Amino acid sequence: MVALAPGRAAPQECPTAKSGARGFVVERNEQQKSDVFHGDQSVVRTVMRYDGKTMLETTQFEGLFQLDRLDRGRRTTYEPRTDLKALFPLKAGQQATAKFISQADGSYGRLYVELAVKQAEDMYIGPCKYSVLRIERSESHSAAPPNFAYTEFYSPELKLIVGREYKKPDGRTELIKYDRIYPIKN
């Protein structure tokens, strides 16, 4: 039997694929919190709050492709023109492409996404360890070829992008990731 010393916290409960349907929270710094819910048919819903105010709500396919985005009252929808189900499960070495028709404020556009799935690696969110795929994401919002946007760290288990790495003009990179994760207590 292991006793906890007074004032010490119990071990952290790390969300899993199974508990995802009940929802979990990911945080970055103290101000940004996102509620994540796994639904039916590979749908993932997120609600991101900053300082308690709802800033962004999304509906995503497998947590990787946005289908609906409500950003501070401005809605953008993305209608897939690609069979997204055929792209999953993602595997290291895979090249995946997806085309979408976007609509915002009565205007239509296009989005073309190319994913280069690299190796799997471990990433920690607080004390919780997850296997993530490093994905180089390129995008185009026109007929031009896609340009590199950023590197995503995608957890197939959580159906969530847990971090993004951006290239700076001077060649350095900046990793922005969640630093806490925990189940939603109902």
N, CA and C atoms as a LAMMPS dump frame, in Angstrom:
ITEM: TIMESTEP
0
ITEM: NUMBER OF ATOMS
558
ITEM: BOX BOUNDS ff ff ff
-5.0000000000000000e+02 5.0000000000000000e+02
-5.0000000000000000e+02 5.0000000000000000e+02
-5.0000000000000000e+02 5.0000000000000000e+02
ITEM: ATOMS id mol type element x y z
1 1 1 N 0.848 -1.182 0
2 1 2 C 0 0 0
3 1 3 C 0.886 1.235 0
4 2 1 N 0.553 2.192 -0.882
5 2 2 C 1.308 3.427 -0.972
6 2 3 C 0.472 4.531 -0.35
7 3 1 N 1.014 5.214 0.608
8 3 2 C 0.311 6.33 1.252
9 3 3 C 0.829 7.63 0.66
10 4 1 N -0.081 8.557 0.479
11 4 2 C 0.309 9.872 -0.007
12 4 3 C 0.616 10.76 1.188
13 5 1 N 1.673 11.492 1.084
14 5 2 C 2.022 12.423 2.153
15 5 3 C 0.978 13.534 2.198
16 6 1 N 0.71 14.1 3.353
17 6 2 C -0.275 15.179 3.429
18 6 3 C 0.093 16.306 2.466
19 7 1 N -0.925 16.835 1.776
20 7 2 C -0.691 17.941 0.856
21 7 3 C -0.251 17.512 -0.528
22 8 1 N 0.009 16.236 -0.728
23 8 2 C 0.43 15.785 -2.063
24 8 3 C -0.791 15.382 -2.867
25 9 1 N -0.742 15.665 -4.119
26 9 2 C -1.872 15.355 -4.992
27 9 3 C -1.845 13.881 -5.39
28 10 1 N -3.005 13.362 -5.68
29 10 2 C -3.106 11.994 -6.194
30 10 3 C -2.555 11.97 -7.603
31 11 1 N -2.18 10.788 -8.12
32 11 2 C -1.675 10.708 -9.486
33 11 3 C -2.696 11.253 -10.48
34 12 1 N -2.204 11.872 -11.531
35 12 2 C -3.072 12.458 -12.548
36 12 3 C -3.763 11.372 -13.355
37 13 1 N -5.049 11.557 -13.605
38 13 2 C -5.806 10.655 -14.463
39 13 3 C -5.657 11.158 -15.901
40 14 1 N -5.031 10.365 -16.739
41 14 2 C -4.752 10.772 -18.117
42 14 3 C -5.87 10.301 -19.047
43 15 1 N -6.504 11.229 -19.789
44 15 2 C -7.548 10.833 -20.732
45 15 3 C -7.026 9.846 -21.771
46 16 1 N -7.926 8.989 -22.244
47 16 2 C -7.6 7.968 -23.241
48 16 3 C -8.621 8.034 -24.372
49 17 1 N -8.429 7.204 -25.373
50 17 2 C -9.4 7.112 -26.462
51 17 3 C -10.772 6.734 -25.912
52 18 1 N -10.786 5.815 -24.97
53 18 2 C -12.057 5.349 -24.407
54 18 3 C -12.763 6.448 -23.62
55 19 1 N -12.017 7.206 -22.823
56 19 2 C -12.643 8.25 -22.008
57 19 3 C -12.932 9.52 -22.804
58 20 1 N -12.444 9.6 -24.046
59 20 2 C -12.647 10.795 -24.87
60 20 3 C -14.101 11.133 -25.115
61 21 1 N -14.967 10.135 -25.178
62 21 2 C -16.384 10.375 -25.412
63 21 3 C -17.012 11.15 -24.256
64 22 1 N -16.463 10.983 -23.058
65 22 2 C -16.976 11.718 -21.896
66 22 3 C -16.381 13.122 -21.823
67 23 1 N -15.372 13.376 -22.623
68 23 2 C -14.78 14.699 -22.692
69 23 3 C -13.552 14.854 -21.821
70 24 1 N -12.677 15.732 -22.252
71 24 2 C -11.489 16.077 -21.482
72 24 3 C -11.117 17.519 -21.768
73 25 1 N -10.233 18.043 -20.957
74 25 2 C -9.801 19.432 -21.074
75 25 3 C -8.301 19.445 -21.321
76 26 1 N -7.868 20.315 -22.234
77 26 2 C -6.444 20.587 -22.418
78 26 3 C -6.238 22.076 -22.16
79 27 1 N -5.117 22.387 -21.513
80 27 2 C -4.821 23.778 -21.164
81 27 3 C -3.448 24.17 -21.675
82 28 1 N -3.341 25.45 -21.971
83 28 2 C -2.052 26.051 -22.296
84 28 3 C -1.969 27.327 -21.483
85 29 1 N -0.954 27.407 -20.658
86 29 2 C -0.82 28.502 -19.696
87 29 3 C -2.026 28.465 -18.757
88 30 1 N -2.28 29.516 -18.071
89 30 2 C -3.408 29.529 -17.139
90 30 3 C -4.688 30.02 -17.796
91 31 1 N -4.582 30.808 -18.874
92 31 2 C -5.76 31.439 -19.45
93 31 3 C -6.487 30.608 -20.498
94 32 1 N -5.797 29.747 -21.236
95 32 2 C -6.415 29.042 -22.365
96 32 3 C -6.804 27.621 -21.985
97 33 1 N -8.108 27.319 -22.12
98 33 2 C -8.627 25.983 -21.837
99 33 3 C -9.518 25.557 -22.989
100 34 1 N -9.36 24.303 -23.419
101 34 2 C -10.207 23.758 -24.477
102 34 3 C -10.873 22.482 -23.992
103 35 1 N -12.194 22.445 -24.123
104 35 2 C -12.958 21.225 -23.862
105 35 3 C -12.988 20.432 -25.152
106 36 1 N -12.755 19.124 -25.066
107 36 2 C -12.701 18.256 -26.242
108 36 3 C -13.681 17.104 -26.035
109 37 1 N -14.527 16.869 -27.044
110 37 2 C -15.516 15.795 -26.978
111 37 3 C -15.455 14.959 -28.245
112 38 1 N -15.388 13.648 -28.098
113 38 2 C -15.447 12.733 -29.236
114 38 3 C -16.903 12.365 -29.458
115 39 1 N -17.383 12.535 -30.68
116 39 2 C -18.759 12.191 -31.007
117 39 3 C -18.809 10.964 -31.894
118 40 1 N -19.924 10.801 -32.569
119 40 2 C -20.102 9.688 -33.501
120 40 3 C -19.479 10.024 -34.853
121 41 1 N -19.241 8.993 -35.646
122 41 2 C -18.775 9.163 -37.028
123 41 3 C -17.483 9.973 -37.133
124 42 1 N -16.547 9.744 -36.23
125 42 2 C -15.22 10.366 -36.284
126 42 3 C -15.216 11.867 -36.037
127 43 1 N -16.287 12.395 -35.477
128 43 2 C -16.395 13.832 -35.22
129 43 3 C -15.823 14.168 -33.846
130 44 1 N -15.05 15.246 -33.802
131 44 2 C -14.493 15.769 -32.563
132 44 3 C -14.936 17.228 -32.457
133 45 1 N -15.489 17.581 -31.3
134 45 2 C -15.899 18.963 -31.047
135 45 3 C -14.968 19.578 -30.018
136 46 1 N -14.599 20.833 -30.245
137 46 2 C -13.768 21.545 -29.283
138 46 3 C -14.381 22.912 -28.981
139 47 1 N -14.198 23.35 -27.747
140 47 2 C -14.601 24.691 -27.331
141 47 3 C -13.405 25.285 -26.597
142 48 1 N -12.813 26.342 -27.176
143 48 2 C -11.634 26.977 -26.588
144 48 3 C -12.036 28.293 -25.93
145 49 1 N -11.61 28.429 -24.682
146 49 2 C -11.878 29.643 -23.914
147 49 3 C -10.55 30.296 -23.535
148 50 1 N -10.567 31.605 -23.549
149 50 2 C -9.408 32.356 -23.093
150 50 3 C -9.901 33.305 -22.011
151 51 1 N -9.318 33.221 -20.834
152 51 2 C -9.758 34.002 -19.671
153 51 3 C -11.25 33.833 -19.423
154 52 1 N -11.767 32.615 -19.647
155 52 2 C -13.166 32.306 -19.387
156 52 3 C -14.125 32.664 -20.504
157 53 1 N -13.676 33.384 -21.526
158 53 2 C -14.54 33.775 -22.644
159 53 3 C -14.372 32.788 -23.791
160 54 1 N -15.494 32.321 -24.353
161 54 2 C -15.429 31.415 -25.496
162 54 3 C -14.911 32.181 -26.707
163 55 1 N -13.822 31.68 -27.291
164 55 2 C -13.191 32.332 -28.437
165 55 3 C -13.38 31.533 -29.724
166 56 1 N -13.333 30.188 -29.605
167 56 2 C -13.333 29.35 -30.799
168 56 3 C -14.051 28.041 -30.517
169 57 1 N -14.962 27.669 -31.412
170 57 2 C -15.627 26.373 -31.362
171 57 3 C -15.393 25.697 -32.705
172 58 1 N -15.014 24.42 -32.67
173 58 2 C -14.764 23.71 -33.924
174 58 3 C -15.447 22.345 -33.92
175 59 1 N -15.756 21.901 -35.121
176 59 2 C -16.143 20.521 -35.376
177 59 3 C -15.107 20.003 -36.353
178 60 1 N -14.473 18.876 -36.018
179 60 2 C -13.366 18.365 -36.819
180 60 3 C -13.574 16.895 -37.15
181 61 1 N -12.994 16.483 -38.266
182 61 2 C -12.984 15.067 -38.627
183 61 3 C -11.727 14.457 -38.037
184 62 1 N -11.883 13.484 -37.15
185 62 2 C -10.782 12.796 -36.465
186 62 3 C -9.845 13.757 -35.743
187 63 1 N -10.314 14.992 -35.495
188 63 2 C -9.494 15.967 -34.791
189 63 3 C -8.383 16.556 -35.637
190 64 1 N -8.4 16.285 -36.939
191 64 2 C -7.311 16.732 -37.812
192 64 3 C -7.769 17.681 -38.92
193 65 1 N -9.01 17.539 -39.375
194 65 2 C -9.531 18.393 -40.449
195 65 3 C -10.746 19.153 -39.938
196 66 1 N -10.691 20.482 -39.98
197 66 2 C -11.837 21.277 -39.537
198 66 3 C -12.975 21.175 -40.549
199 67 1 N -14.183 20.999 -40.026
200 67 2 C -15.397 20.97 -40.841
201 67 3 C -16.236 22.219 -40.596
202 68 1 N -16.166 22.731 -39.372
203 68 2 C -16.934 23.907 -38.989
204 68 3 C -16.113 24.66 -37.949
205 69 1 N -16.081 25.989 -38.09
206 69 2 C -15.264 26.816 -37.197
207 69 3 C -16.049 28.08 -36.873
208 70 1 N -16.278 28.313 -35.59
209 70 2 C -16.941 29.531 -35.135
210 70 3 C -15.916 30.304 -34.315
211 71 1 N -15.313 31.315 -34.952
212 71 2 C -14.21 32.073 -34.376
213 71 3 C -14.72 33.457 -33.984
214 72 1 N -14.981 33.654 -32.691
215 72 2 C -15.487 34.931 -32.166
216 72 3 C -16.704 35.423 -32.942
217 73 1 N -17.64 34.504 -33.214
218 73 2 C -18.885 34.851 -33.888
219 73 3 C -18.844 34.719 -35.399
220 74 1 N -17.694 34.499 -35.985
221 74 2 C -17.573 34.36 -37.448
222 74 3 C -17.456 32.88 -37.809
223 75 1 N -18.444 32.383 -38.564
224 75 2 C -18.501 30.967 -38.913
225 75 3 C -17.898 30.721 -40.3
226 76 1 N -17.078 29.672 -40.361
227 76 2 C -16.551 29.17 -41.622
228 76 3 C -16.832 27.678 -41.654
229 77 1 N -17.365 27.207 -42.773
230 77 2 C -17.599 25.772 -42.934
231 77 3 C -16.684 25.245 -44.029
232 78 1 N -16.304 23.977 -43.886
233 78 2 C -15.432 23.3 -44.848
234 78 3 C -16.117 22.01 -45.261
235 79 1 N -16.55 21.949 -46.511
236 79 2 C -17.218 20.755 -47.026
237 79 3 C -16.188 19.889 -47.747
238 80 1 N -15.939 18.684 -47.244
239 80 2 C -14.924 17.823 -47.862
240 80 3 C -15.313 17.421 -49.281
241 81 1 N -14.335 17.442 -50.153
242 81 2 C -14.475 16.934 -51.523
243 81 3 C -13.63 15.687 -51.695
244 82 1 N -13.127 15.192 -50.565
245 82 2 C -12.294 13.999 -50.488
246 82 3 C -12.931 13.066 -49.474
247 83 1 N -12.827 11.762 -49.689
248 83 2 C -13.311 10.793 -48.717
249 83 3 C -12.322 10.762 -47.556
250 84 1 N -12.605 11.524 -46.511
251 84 2 C -11.68 11.643 -45.382
252 84 3 C -11.506 10.321 -44.644
253 85 1 N -12.547 9.502 -44.588
254 85 2 C -12.456 8.215 -43.888
255 85 3 C -11.366 7.336 -44.487
256 86 1 N -11.162 7.452 -45.802
257 86 2 C -10.171 6.618 -46.49
258 86 3 C -8.737 6.964 -46.075
259 87 1 N -8.532 8.127 -45.467
260 87 2 C -7.185 8.561 -45.068
261 87 3 C -6.745 7.966 -43.727
262 88 1 N -7.699 7.412 -42.977
263 88 2 C -7.421 6.936 -41.623
264 88 3 C -7.495 5.428 -41.547
265 89 1 N -6.716 4.805 -40.65
266 89 2 C -5.792 5.428 -39.704
267 89 3 C -4.518 5.907 -40.401
268 90 1 N -3.986 7.007 -39.917
269 90 2 C -2.742 7.548 -40.461
270 90 3 C -1.577 6.666 -40.053
271 91 1 N -0.578 6.599 -40.943
272 91 2 C 0.61 5.789 -40.672
273 91 3 C 1.854 6.58 -41.066
274 92 1 N 2.936 6.35 -40.347
275 92 2 C 4.205 6.998 -40.671
276 92 3 C 4.577 6.679 -42.111
277 93 1 N 5.037 7.686 -42.843
278 93 2 C 5.418 7.53 -44.243
279 93 3 C 4.284 7.841 -45.212
280 94 1 N 3.075 8.008 -44.715
281 94 2 C 1.901 8.263 -45.555
282 94 3 C 1.882 9.703 -46.063
283 95 1 N 1.453 9.857 -47.296
284 95 2 C 1.166 11.172 -47.867
285 95 3 C -0.352 11.225 -48.049
286 96 1 N -0.996 12.218 -47.484
287 96 2 C -2.451 12.325 -47.571
288 96 3 C -2.826 13.69 -48.109
289 97 1 N -3.843 13.728 -48.957
290 97 2 C -4.335 14.997 -49.482
291 97 3 C -5.841 15.073 -49.28
292 98 1 N -6.331 16.278 -49.066
293 98 2 C -7.763 16.495 -48.88
294 98 3 C -8.14 17.843 -49.485
295 99 1 N -9.292 17.844 -50.155
296 99 2 C -9.811 19.073 -50.764
297 99 3 C -11.133 19.431 -50.096
298 100 1 N -11.342 20.75 -49.914
299 100 2 C -12.552 21.251 -49.273
300 100 3 C -13.062 22.474 -50.03
301 101 1 N -14.377 22.679 -49.967
302 101 2 C -14.993 23.932 -50.382
303 101 3 C -15.319 24.661 -49.085
304 102 1 N -14.837 25.891 -48.955
305 102 2 C -15.095 26.66 -47.74
306 102 3 C -16.173 27.705 -48.008
307 103 1 N -16.852 28.072 -46.932
308 103 2 C -17.88 29.096 -47.044
309 103 3 C -17.849 29.931 -45.777
310 104 1 N -17.745 31.249 -45.949
311 104 2 C -17.748 32.187 -44.821
312 104 3 C -18.368 33.491 -45.291
313 105 1 N -19.305 34 -44.519
314 105 2 C -19.949 35.282 -44.834
315 105 3 C -20.505 35.314 -46.255
316 106 1 N -21.052 34.215 -46.742
317 106 2 C -21.65 34.167 -48.074
318 106 3 C -20.654 34.026 -49.209
319 107 1 N -19.365 33.965 -48.892
320 107 2 C -18.341 33.808 -49.926
321 107 3 C -17.821 32.379 -49.905
322 108 1 N -17.544 31.854 -51.093
323 108 2 C -17.028 30.496 -51.214
324 108 3 C -15.555 30.532 -51.577
325 109 1 N -14.857 29.514 -51.149
326 109 2 C -13.441 29.394 -51.456
327 109 3 C -13.063 27.926 -51.503
328 110 1 N -11.779 27.688 -51.546
329 110 2 C -11.288 26.308 -51.558
330 110 3 C -10.142 26.186 -50.578
331 111 1 N -9.953 24.969 -50.125
332 111 2 C -8.828 24.648 -49.267
333 111 3 C -8.28 23.313 -49.732
334 112 1 N -6.985 23.285 -49.976
335 112 2 C -6.303 22.053 -50.373
336 112 3 C -5.235 21.788 -49.326
337 113 1 N -5.279 20.604 -48.725
338 113 2 C -4.363 20.248 -47.645
339 113 3 C -3.536 19.039 -48.051
340 114 1 N -2.244 19.105 -47.818
341 114 2 C -1.348 17.96 -48
342 114 3 C -0.7 17.669 -46.65
343 115 1 N -0.733 16.392 -46.274
344 115 2 C -0.107 15.965 -45.027
345 115 3 C 1.005 14.981 -45.343
346 116 1 N 2.183 15.238 -44.803
347 116 2 C 3.295 14.29 -44.894
348 116 3 C 3.481 13.733 -43.485
349 117 1 N 3.043 12.493 -43.302
350 117 2 C 3.085 11.878 -41.977
351 117 3 C 4.487 11.327 -41.747
352 118 1 N 5.13 11.845 -40.722
353 118 2 C 6.497 11.424 -40.379
354 118 3 C 6.442 10.38 -39.271
355 119 1 N 7.501 10.261 -38.531
356 119 2 C 7.614 9.228 -37.499
357 119 3 C 6.7 9.499 -36.304
358 120 1 N 6.422 8.424 -35.579
359 120 2 C 5.722 8.529 -34.305
360 120 3 C 6.759 8.838 -33.228
361 121 1 N 6.357 9.596 -32.236
362 121 2 C 7.227 9.912 -31.116
363 121 3 C 6.365 10.123 -29.88
364 122 1 N 6.991 10.158 -28.741
365 122 2 C 6.265 10.382 -27.497
366 122 3 C 6.274 11.862 -27.167
367 123 1 N 5.136 12.338 -26.65
368 123 2 C 5.029 13.726 -26.207
369 123 3 C 4.272 13.725 -24.881
370 124 1 N 4.739 14.533 -23.972
371 124 2 C 4.1 14.647 -22.667
372 124 3 C 3.211 15.883 -22.623
373 125 1 N 2.039 15.712 -22.024
374 125 2 C 1.177 16.828 -21.649
375 125 3 C 1.102 16.718 -20.132
376 126 1 N 1.845 17.567 -19.449
377 126 2 C 1.993 17.39 -18.005
378 126 3 C 2.626 16.028 -17.776
379 127 1 N 2.106 15.237 -16.84
380 127 2 C 2.669 13.912 -16.586
381 127 3 C 2.144 12.825 -17.534
382 128 1 N 1.231 13.177 -18.424
383 128 2 C 0.607 12.189 -19.307
384 128 3 C 1.399 12.042 -20.604
385 129 1 N 1.754 10.801 -20.93
386 129 2 C 2.55 10.519 -22.128
387 129 3 C 1.644 9.968 -23.221
388 130 1 N 1.795 10.533 -24.444
389 130 2 C 1.019 10.081 -25.599
390 130 3 C 1.944 9.85 -26.785
391 131 1 N 1.596 8.86 -27.59
392 131 2 C 2.282 8.641 -28.856
393 131 3 C 1.652 9.585 -29.873
394 132 1 N 2.475 10.393 -30.52
395 132 2 C 1.974 11.359 -31.506
396 132 3 C 2.673 11.131 -32.836
397 133 1 N 1.987 11.497 -33.891
398 133 2 C 2.574 11.479 -35.224
399 133 3 C 3.022 12.893 -35.561
400 134 1 N 4.231 13.021 -36.036
401 134 2 C 4.734 14.304 -36.529
402 134 3 C 4.224 14.44 -37.962
403 135 1 N 3.463 15.494 -38.227
404 135 2 C 2.842 15.686 -39.543
405 135 3 C 3.231 17.057 -40.077
406 136 1 N 3.821 17.062 -41.263
407 136 2 C 4.117 18.328 -41.928
408 136 3 C 2.904 18.689 -42.77
409 137 1 N 2.284 19.826 -42.435
410 137 2 C 1.043 20.251 -43.085
411 137 3 C 1.329 21.382 -44.068
412 138 1 N 0.836 21.202 -45.288
413 138 2 C 0.918 22.238 -46.312
414 138 3 C -0.502 22.566 -46.746
415 139 1 N -0.755 23.843 -47.086
416 139 2 C -2.1 24.273 -47.462
417 139 3 C -2.058 25.256 -48.615
418 140 1 N -3.167 25.29 -49.354
419 140 2 C -3.401 26.299 -50.378
420 140 3 C -4.869 26.691 -50.302
421 141 1 N -5.126 27.98 -50.405
422 141 2 C -6.495 28.487 -50.423
423 141 3 C -6.85 29.005 -51.816
424 142 1 N -6.081 28.569 -52.82
425 142 2 C -6.301 28.983 -54.21
426 142 3 C -5.888 27.831 -55.111
427 143 1 N -5.732 28.112 -56.386
428 143 2 C -5.299 27.078 -57.327
429 143 3 C -3.786 26.856 -57.268
430 144 1 N -3.09 27.684 -56.512
431 144 2 C -1.634 27.545 -56.383
432 144 3 C -1.3 26.277 -55.597
433 145 1 N -0.108 25.72 -55.83
434 145 2 C 0.296 24.536 -55.052
435 145 3 C 0.373 24.863 -53.564
436 146 1 N 0.122 23.88 -52.699
437 146 2 C 0.188 24.108 -51.255
438 146 3 C 1.588 24.488 -50.799
439 147 1 N 1.647 25.359 -49.798
440 147 2 C 2.891 25.768 -49.16
441 147 3 C 2.927 25.225 -47.745
442 148 1 N 4.135 24.916 -47.265
443 148 2 C 4.303 24.438 -45.906
444 148 3 C 3.695 25.45 -44.94
445 149 1 N 2.881 24.975 -43.998
446 149 2 C 2.255 25.848 -43.005
447 149 3 C 2.93 25.679 -41.645
448 150 1 N 2.991 24.433 -41.145
449 150 2 C 3.586 24.138 -39.848
450 150 3 C 3.642 22.634 -39.668
451 151 1 N 4.303 22.227 -38.594
452 151 2 C 4.362 20.812 -38.23
453 151 3 C 3.383 20.593 -37.082
454 152 1 N 2.54 19.57 -37.224
455 152 2 C 1.564 19.243 -36.185
456 152 3 C 2.009 17.983 -35.457
457 153 1 N 1.677 17.923 -34.188
458 153 2 C 1.895 16.717 -33.391
459 153 3 C 0.512 16.192 -33.041
460 154 1 N 0.12 15.116 -33.735
461 154 2 C -1.242 14.601 -33.684
462 154 3 C -1.305 13.308 -32.893
463 155 1 N -2.187 13.279 -31.905
464 155 2 C -2.404 12.076 -31.12
465 155 3 C -3.606 11.325 -31.678
466 156 1 N -3.383 10.179 -32.354
467 156 2 C -4.521 9.391 -32.836
468 156 3 C -5.406 8.904 -31.683
469 157 1 N -4.808 8.647 -30.531
470 157 2 C -5.583 8.182 -29.383
471 157 3 C -6.564 9.247 -28.91
472 158 1 N -6.108 10.492 -28.805
473 158 2 C -6.954 11.587 -28.333
474 158 3 C -7.758 12.229 -29.458
475 159 1 N -7.397 11.905 -30.718
476 159 2 C -7.987 12.574 -31.891
477 159 3 C -7.834 14.085 -31.727
478 160 1 N -6.58 14.495 -31.515
479 160 2 C -6.308 15.895 -31.201
480 160 3 C -4.893 16.264 -31.614
481 161 1 N -4.75 17.459 -32.147
482 161 2 C -3.431 18.032 -32.382
483 161 3 C -2.989 18.618 -31.049
484 162 1 N -1.964 18.033 -30.443
485 162 2 C -1.551 18.446 -29.102
486 162 3 C -0.446 19.499 -29.131
487 163 1 N 0.125 19.747 -30.304
488 163 2 C 1.155 20.767 -30.423
489 163 3 C 1.406 21.119 -31.874
490 164 1 N 1.94 22.311 -32.077
491 164 2 C 2.35 22.755 -33.416
492 164 3 C 3.723 23.394 -33.312
493 165 1 N 4.518 23.122 -34.339
494 165 2 C 5.853 23.71 -34.413
495 165 3 C 5.881 24.64 -35.616
496 166 1 N 6.257 25.889 -35.369
497 166 2 C 6.295 26.906 -36.409
498 166 3 C 7.742 27.248 -36.724
499 167 1 N 8.012 27.474 -38.01
500 167 2 C 9.357 27.895 -38.422
501 167 3 C 9.412 29.416 -38.402
502 168 1 N 10.437 29.939 -37.743
503 168 2 C 10.668 31.38 -37.686
504 168 3 C 11.457 31.806 -38.924
505 169 1 N 11.375 33.085 -39.305
506 169 2 C 12.13 33.567 -40.471
507 169 3 C 13.632 33.338 -40.361
508 170 1 N 14.162 33.308 -39.12
509 170 2 C 15.609 33.124 -38.945
510 170 3 C 16.013 31.645 -38.94
511 171 1 N 15.02 30.736 -39.203
512 171 2 C 15.335 29.313 -39.279
513 171 3 C 15.071 28.537 -37.994
514 172 1 N 14.934 29.252 -36.866
515 172 2 C 14.617 28.565 -35.618
516 172 3 C 13.167 28.091 -35.641
517 173 1 N 12.827 27.218 -34.71
518 173 2 C 11.453 26.748 -34.61
519 173 3 C 10.893 27.083 -33.231
520 174 1 N 9.571 27.191 -33.167
521 174 2 C 8.878 27.439 -31.907
522 174 3 C 7.792 26.389 -31.749
523 175 1 N 7.828 25.653 -30.633
524 175 2 C 6.831 24.63 -30.339
525 175 3 C 5.808 25.212 -29.374
526 176 1 N 4.543 25.149 -29.785
527 176 2 C 3.441 25.569 -28.929
528 176 3 C 2.602 24.325 -28.676
529 177 1 N 2.452 23.96 -27.396
530 177 2 C 1.732 22.731 -27.055
531 177 3 C 0.965 22.916 -25.766
532 178 1 N 0.078 21.975 -25.525
533 178 2 C -0.675 21.983 -24.269
534 178 3 C 0.239 21.565 -23.126
535 179 1 N -0.034 22.108 -21.936
536 179 2 C 0.794 21.724 -20.794
537 179 3 C 0.004 21.023 -19.689
538 180 1 N -1.318 20.922 -19.832
539 180 2 C -2.134 20.163 -18.87
540 180 3 C -3.243 19.454 -19.622
541 181 1 N -3.65 18.293 -19.105
542 181 2 C -4.763 17.536 -19.661
543 181 3 C -5.436 16.777 -18.512
544 182 1 N -6.762 16.751 -18.542
545 182 2 C -7.491 16.029 -17.493
546 182 3 C -8.921 15.772 -17.96
547 183 1 N -9.561 14.737 -17.42
548 183 2 C -10.937 14.425 -17.8
549 183 3 C -11.908 15.489 -17.305
550 184 1 N -13.004 15.65 -18.024
551 184 2 C -14.075 16.51 -17.539
552 184 3 C -14.815 15.717 -16.467
553 185 1 N -14.987 16.323 -15.339
554 185 2 C -15.694 15.661 -14.231
555 185 3 C -17.18 15.989 -14.35
556 186 1 N -17.989 14.946 -14.534
557 186 2 C -19.444 15.162 -14.672
558 186 3 C -20.132 15.035 -13.34
